Amino acid sequence: MEKKVYLDNASTTYVSSEVMAEMLPCFNAIYGNANSVHSYGRDASAIVDRARDRIAHAINASKSQEIYFTSGGTEADNWAIRGIAHAYSNKGRHIITSQIEHHAVLDACKRLEEEGFEVTYLPVDSHGLVKIVDLLHSIRKDTTLISIMSVNNEVGTIQNIKAIAKIAHDYDVIFHTDAVQALGAIKLDVQDMEIDAMTLSAHKIHGPKGVGCLYLKNGIRIENLLEGGSQERGKRGGTVNVPAVAGFGKATEIAVRDMSINQQKLRNVREYFLKQVGDNIELVSLNGHPLQKVNGIVNLSFDMVDKESLLMLLDMEGIAVSAGSACTANSIEQSHVLKAMGLDDEKANGAIRFSFGKNNSKHDIDHCVEALKKSVEQLRSISALTKAGRK
Ligand SMILES: Cc1ncc(COP(=O)(O)O)c(C=O)c1O
């Protein structure tokens, strides 16, 4: 069989066997409704409590009750943005975020604008960093919430979260961060970093899809997300997905436990990949911050190459990578992140995201770079012919 290589780990990851082992009993042996008072319910509830404890411990939350389970990162982002904005709307109706956030944050902000809120979308520099001076200038008397992502999912740039949170608090503003791409990649300590609300998701860290959480610091108000049940302290009603939550708890525990060893592996793979690309392919540039970035994400622009065609050719060679931005109706949108970083159309149009996982080997990289070289050469020869034909 043709060799396949998965280099799209920022998109999702496989569920690890340790996580699956944690989840399996919750499908049949321990199948109670975690809300029931009888022993079946108490057994299920103990599993949910354990997962909550594990996640709280992993991010140094002061109480497990500060973790609210959701159906994933998108739900937690939407809830944080709209729920906090609504809960504090008597104080003010101005929100600050950045132009490079995930659409779960950006589209929630758009919805708020339709309701009459005002939103400032901070620009970023060419490395994808929010400038502190821009943040300071944008804070107003009626600002209630600042939401800046910890790690960008397309280019891997790490924001100065602790400094941003500190500024938010100096001005008595609540601070939320989307840390979906940060969990397991950088240390997250909500107390030390002064984070009020934080979004996490399980499937980026070898946990199941469709589960995540919102960390919400004790005392921060939020509008209820779903009415109709007392689950999640009445804020998000609905029977808890016990297997998913159990898997999320275990995946988080492992991601934090193994972080330094995994990061070392990813760093080695990334450095090897960049060296191989540099030695074999010309006219390539790196997007994102050269140093302040996670090890698992590399975004490269290939001059004279169309990313959609490159993705297709690589897929035919068994290499799974991504354009980093969302696909709609089988075509790939122009990346709002690369645009905000000021990339010209050619660079943005030729940008591909390679995201590594803990099991990727040098052999995988060799296979990928071989296919990449062949595909890029093929596309460039067509592009050169097209340009010559137009002259
Ligand atoms: C930065 C970021 N935020 C939010 C999400 C959404 O998370 P989920 O897939 O769990 O809804 C993603 C997933 O791609 C992400 O990368």
The ligand as a Gaussian input file, in Angstrom:
#p B3LYP/6-31G(d) Opt

LIG

0 1
 C       -7.612000      28.256000      17.594000
 C       -8.835000      27.415000      17.491000
 N       -9.957000      27.791000      18.126000
 C      -11.083000      27.079000      18.074000
 C      -11.151000      25.925000      17.346000
 C      -12.445000      25.159000      17.301000
 O      -12.375000      24.027000      18.120000
 P      -13.382000      22.799000      17.895000
 O      -12.935000      22.097000      16.638000
 O      -13.230000      21.957000      19.111000
 O      -14.752000      23.359000      17.767000
 C      -10.027000      25.486000      16.648000
 C      -10.090000      24.278000      15.799000
 O       -9.623000      24.264000      14.681000
 C       -8.832000      26.248000      16.724000
 O       -7.721000      25.883000      16.075000

